[in-house]
Amino acid sequence: MQLKFEAAIYNEEVLAALQEGEHHKDLSDSWADTHYFDVYAVSIEQAWEKMRRKYSADRGFVIKAIEAID
């Protein structure tokens, strides 16, 4: 059974660029702020795995938290 989780994600490369008065070459400035996404998975571990694949740390994404939603 799929459960619903909420992931909180921002991009540290965008945040660093904005702090230096620059803009990221590929992502909008809004990625400096936390974005919230629903993710459906059978477990919290699978939710983390899905989000790590989609929002890779290699591209500057930071997954702050993933929590179950009732």
DSSP file (Angstrom, degrees, kcal/mol; ACC not computed):
  #  RESIDUE AA STRUCTURE BP1 BP2  ACC     N-H-->O    O-->H-N    N-H-->O    O-->H-N    TCO  KAPPA ALPHA  PHI   PSI    X-CA   Y-CA   Z-CA
    1    1 A M              0   0    0      0, 0.0     2,-0.3     0, 0.0    40,-0.1   0.000 360.0 360.0 360.0 131.5    0.0    0.0    0.0
    2    2 A Q        -     0   0    0     38,-0.1     2,-0.3     1,-0.0    40,-0.2  -0.577 360.0-158.3 -78.0 135.0    1.3    3.4   -1.0
    3    3 A L  E     -A   41   0A   0     38,-3.8    38,-2.1    -2,-0.3     2,-0.5  -0.755  16.7-118.6-108.1 159.5    1.6    6.0    1.8
    4    4 A K  E     +A   40   0A   0     65,-0.5    65,-2.9    -2,-0.3     2,-0.3  -0.865  33.7 175.0-104.3 131.1    1.8    9.7    1.3
    5    5 A F  E     -AB  39  68A   0     34,-2.8    34,-2.6    -2,-0.5     2,-0.5  -0.881  23.5-136.6-127.2 159.9    4.8   11.7    2.5
    6    6 A E  E     -AB  38  67A   0     61,-2.9    61,-2.4    -2,-0.3     2,-0.4  -0.985  17.0-158.6-119.8 129.0    5.9   15.3    2.2
    7    7 A A  E     -AB  37  66A   0     30,-3.2    30,-2.3    -2,-0.5     2,-0.5  -0.880   5.5-152.6-108.5 138.0    9.4   16.2    1.2
    8    8 A A  E     +AB  36  65A   0     57,-2.8    56,-2.4    -2,-0.4    57,-1.1  -0.951  27.6 169.2-110.3 118.8   11.1   19.6    2.0
    9    9 A I  E     +AB  35  63A   0     26,-2.8    26,-3.6    -2,-0.5     2,-0.3  -0.981  13.8 167.3-137.4 139.7   13.8   20.4   -0.6
   10   10 A Y  E     - B   0  62A   0     52,-2.0    52,-3.3    -2,-0.4     2,-0.5  -0.880  34.2-114.4-137.1 175.1   15.9   23.4   -1.5
   11   11 A N  E  >  - B   0  61A   0     20,-3.0     4,-2.0    -2,-0.3    50,-0.3  -0.951  13.1-163.5-118.6 117.9   19.0   23.9   -3.7
   12   12 A E  H  > S+     0   0    0     48,-2.9     4,-2.3    -2,-0.5     5,-0.2   0.771  90.5  58.3 -70.7 -26.1   22.2   25.0   -2.0
   13   13 A E  H  > S+     0   0    0     47,-0.4     4,-2.2     2,-0.2    -1,-0.2   0.907 108.2  45.9 -68.7 -41.1   23.8   26.1   -5.3
   14   14 A V  H  > S+     0   0    0      2,-0.2     4,-2.5     1,-0.2    -2,-0.2   0.923 112.8  50.6 -65.3 -44.4   21.0   28.6   -5.9
   15   15 A L  H  X S+     0   0    0     -4,-2.0     4,-2.0    16,-0.2    -2,-0.2   0.920 111.5  47.6 -59.8 -45.5   21.2   29.8   -2.4
   16   16 A A  H  X S+     0   0    0     -4,-2.3     4,-1.1     2,-0.2    -1,-0.2   0.898 111.0  51.5 -63.9 -41.3   25.0   30.4   -2.6
   17   17 A A  H ><>S+     0   0    0     -4,-2.2     5,-3.1     1,-0.2     3,-0.6   0.928 110.5  47.9 -61.9 -45.5   24.6   32.2   -6.0
   18   18 A L  H ><5S+     0   0    0     -4,-2.5     3,-1.6     1,-0.2    -1,-0.2   0.871 106.5  56.9 -64.6 -36.6   22.0   34.5   -4.6
   19   19 A Q  H 3<5S+     0   0    0     -4,-2.0    -1,-0.2     1,-0.3    -2,-0.2   0.764 108.8  48.0 -65.6 -23.7   24.1   35.3   -1.5
   20   20 A E  T <<5S-     0   0    0     -4,-1.1    -1,-0.3    -3,-0.6    -2,-0.2   0.301 123.4-106.0 -96.3   7.3   26.9   36.4   -4.0
   21   21 A G  T < 5S+     0   0    0     -3,-1.6    -3,-0.2     1,-0.3     2,-0.2   0.699  85.6 112.0  77.3  19.8   24.5   38.5   -6.0
   22   22 A E      < -     0   0    0     -5,-3.1     2,-0.3    -6,-0.2    -1,-0.3  -0.485  61.2-124.7-111.9-178.3   24.4   36.1   -8.8
   23   23 A H        -     0   0    0     -2,-0.2     2,-0.1    -3,-0.1     5,-0.1  -0.964  29.0-106.0-128.1 148.9   21.8   33.7  -10.4
   24   24 A H        -     0   0    0     -2,-0.3     5,-0.1     3,-0.3   -10,-0.1  -0.481  26.5-131.2 -70.2 144.0   22.0   30.0  -11.0
   25   25 A K  S    S+     0   0    0      1,-0.2    -1,-0.1    -2,-0.1     3,-0.0   0.771  98.2  18.6 -70.9 -25.1   22.5   29.2  -14.7
   26   26 A D  S    S+     0   0    0      1,-0.1     2,-0.3     2,-0.1    -1,-0.2   0.702 114.3  62.1-117.2 -27.5   19.8   26.5  -14.8
   27   27 A L  S    S-     0   0    0      1,-0.1    -3,-0.3     2,-0.0    -1,-0.1  -0.752  78.6-109.2-111.2 151.2   17.4   26.9  -11.9
   28   28 A S    >   -     0   0    0     -2,-0.3     3,-1.9     1,-0.1     4,-0.1  -0.336  32.3-110.9 -72.5 157.0   15.1   29.8  -10.8
   29   29 A D  G >  S+     0   0    0      1,-0.3     3,-2.1     2,-0.2     4,-0.3   0.750 109.9  77.2 -58.4 -25.3   15.9   31.9   -7.8
   30   30 A S  G >  S+     0   0    0      1,-0.3     3,-1.7     2,-0.2    -1,-0.3   0.736  76.5  75.2 -61.5 -21.1   13.0   30.3   -6.0
   31   31 A W  G <  S+     0   0    0     -3,-1.9   -20,-3.0     1,-0.3    -1,-0.3   0.592  78.2  73.6 -69.7  -8.4   15.0   27.2   -5.4
   32   32 A A  G <  S+     0   0    0     -3,-2.1    -1,-0.3   -18,-0.2     2,-0.2   0.753  94.9  64.4 -70.4 -23.4   16.9   29.1   -2.6
   33   33 A D  S <  S-     0   0    0     -3,-1.7     2,-0.3    -4,-0.3   -22,-0.2  -0.611 104.1 -89.2 -96.7 159.8   13.7   28.6   -0.6
   34   34 A T        -     0   0    0     -2,-0.2     2,-0.3   -24,-0.1   -24,-0.2  -0.502  38.3-158.8 -71.7 131.4   12.3   25.4    0.6
   35   35 A H  E     -A    9   0A   0    -26,-3.6   -26,-2.8    -2,-0.3     2,-0.5  -0.852   7.2-143.9-106.0 146.6    9.9   23.6   -1.8
   36   36 A Y  E     -A    8   0A   0     -2,-0.3     2,-0.4   -28,-0.2   -28,-0.2  -0.950  19.6-179.8-117.0 131.4    7.4   21.1   -0.6
   37   37 A F  E     -A    7   0A   0    -30,-2.3   -30,-3.2    -2,-0.5     2,-0.4  -0.972  25.7-128.8-131.0 142.5    6.4   18.0   -2.6
   38   38 A D  E     -A    6   0A   0     -2,-0.4     2,-0.4   -32,-0.2   -32,-0.2  -0.720  28.5-173.9 -82.9 139.7    4.1   15.1   -2.0
   39   39 A V  E     -A    5   0A   0    -34,-2.6   -34,-2.8    -2,-0.4     2,-0.5  -0.999  13.2-149.3-136.6 135.4    5.7   11.7   -2.6
   40   40 A Y  E     +A    4   0A   0     -2,-0.4     2,-0.3   -36,-0.2   -36,-0.2  -0.905  33.3 142.4-107.8 128.8    3.9    8.3   -2.6
   41   41 A A  E     -A    3   0A   0    -38,-2.1   -38,-3.8    -2,-0.5     3,-0.1  -0.967  58.0-114.6-156.8 165.5    5.9    5.3   -1.5
   42   42 A V  S    S+     0   0    0     -2,-0.3     2,-0.3   -40,-0.2   -38,-0.1   0.672  98.9   9.5 -81.1 -16.7    5.5    2.1    0.5
   43   43 A S  S  > S-     0   0    0    -40,-0.1     4,-2.0     1,-0.1     5,-0.1  -0.972  76.6-107.0-154.3 164.6    7.9    3.2    3.2
   44   44 A I  H  > S+     0   0    0     -2,-0.3     4,-2.4     1,-0.2     5,-0.2   0.863 120.0  56.4 -62.6 -35.6    9.8    6.3    4.4
   45   45 A E  H  > S+     0   0    0      1,-0.2     4,-2.3     2,-0.2    -1,-0.2   0.914 107.5  46.8 -62.9 -43.1   13.0    4.6    3.1
   46   46 A Q  H  > S+     0   0    0      2,-0.2     4,-2.7     1,-0.2    -1,-0.2   0.874 109.4  54.8 -67.4 -36.2   11.5    4.3   -0.4
   47   47 A A  H  X S+     0   0    0     -4,-2.0     4,-2.3     2,-0.2    -2,-0.2   0.931 109.6  47.1 -61.2 -45.3   10.3    7.9   -0.3
   48   48 A W  H  X S+     0   0    0     -4,-2.4     4,-2.6     1,-0.2    -2,-0.2   0.920 112.1  50.7 -60.6 -44.2   13.9    9.1    0.5
   49   49 A E  H  X S+     0   0    0     -4,-2.3     4,-1.9     1,-0.2    -2,-0.2   0.927 110.6  48.5 -61.0 -46.3   15.2    6.9   -2.3
   50   50 A K  H  X S+     0   0    0     -4,-2.7     4,-2.0     1,-0.2    -1,-0.2   0.927 114.4  45.1 -59.4 -46.4   12.7    8.3   -4.8
   51   51 A M  H  X S+     0   0    0     -4,-2.3     4,-3.2     1,-0.2    -1,-0.2   0.863 109.7  54.6 -71.2 -34.6   13.5   11.9   -3.9
   52   52 A R  H  < S+     0   0    0     -4,-2.6    -1,-0.2     2,-0.2    -2,-0.2   0.873 110.1  48.4 -64.2 -36.3   17.3   11.4   -3.8
   53   53 A R  H  < S+     0   0    0     -4,-1.9     3,-0.4    -5,-0.2    -2,-0.2   0.922 118.7  38.4 -67.7 -43.5   17.1   10.1   -7.4
   54   54 A K  H  < S+     0   0    0     -4,-2.0     2,-0.6     1,-0.3    -2,-0.2   0.875 125.4  36.6 -76.8 -37.6   14.9   13.0   -8.6
   55   55 A Y  S  < S-     0   0    0     -4,-3.2    -1,-0.3    -5,-0.2     8,-0.1  -0.723  87.5-161.9-119.0  78.3   16.6   15.7   -6.6
   56   56 A S    > > -     0   0    0     -2,-0.6     5,-1.7    -3,-0.4     3,-1.3  -0.322  24.0-141.1 -69.6 137.0   20.3   14.7   -6.7
   57   57 A A  G > 5S+     0   0    0      1,-0.3     3,-1.9     3,-0.2    -1,-0.1   0.792 103.1  68.9 -62.8 -28.0   22.8   16.1   -4.2
   58   58 A D  G 3 5S+     0   0    0      1,-0.3    -1,-0.3     2,-0.1    -2,-0.0   0.744 100.3  48.0 -62.4 -22.6   25.2   16.2   -7.1
   59   59 A R  G < 5S-     0   0    0     -3,-1.3    -1,-0.3     2,-0.1    -2,-0.2   0.239 128.8 -97.5-102.2  10.9   23.1   19.0   -8.6
   60   60 A G  T < 5S+     0   0    0     -3,-1.9   -48,-2.9     1,-0.3   -47,-0.4   0.451  73.5 145.8  93.6   1.0   23.0   20.9   -5.3
   61   61 A F  E   < -B   11   0A   0     -5,-1.7     2,-0.5   -50,-0.3    -1,-0.3  -0.513  30.5-161.8 -77.5 140.5   19.6   19.7   -3.9
   62   62 A V  E     -B   10   0A   0    -52,-3.3   -52,-2.0    -2,-0.2     2,-0.9  -0.984   8.7-152.3-122.0 120.6   19.2   19.3   -0.2
   63   63 A I  E     -B    9   0A   0     -2,-0.5   -54,-0.2   -54,-0.2     3,-0.1  -0.826  14.2-176.5 -92.1 105.7   16.4   17.2    1.1
   64   64 A K  E     -     0   0A   0    -56,-2.4     2,-0.3    -2,-0.9    -1,-0.2   0.882  60.3 -20.7 -72.2 -39.3   15.8   18.8    4.5
   65   65 A A  E     -B    8   0A   0    -57,-1.1   -57,-2.8     2,-0.0     2,-0.4  -0.985  44.1-153.8-165.6 154.0   13.1   16.3    5.7
   66   66 A I  E     +B    7   0A   0     -2,-0.3     2,-0.4   -59,-0.2   -59,-0.2  -0.977  25.5 178.6-134.8 125.9   10.5   13.8    4.6
   67   67 A E  E     -B    6   0A   0    -61,-2.4   -61,-2.9    -2,-0.4     2,-0.1  -0.947  31.0-107.9-130.0 148.1    7.6   13.2    6.8
   68   68 A A  E     -B    5   0A   0     -2,-0.4     2,-0.4   -63,-0.2   -63,-0.3  -0.459  28.9-149.2 -70.3 142.8    4.5   11.0    6.7
   69   69 A I              0   0    0    -65,-2.9   -65,-0.5    -2,-0.1    -1,-0.0  -0.954 360.0 360.0-114.6 134.7    1.2   12.8    6.0
   70   70 A D              0   0    0     -2,-0.4    -1,-0.1   -67,-0.1   -65,-0.1   0.497 360.0 360.0 -66.8 360.0   -2.0   11.3    7.4
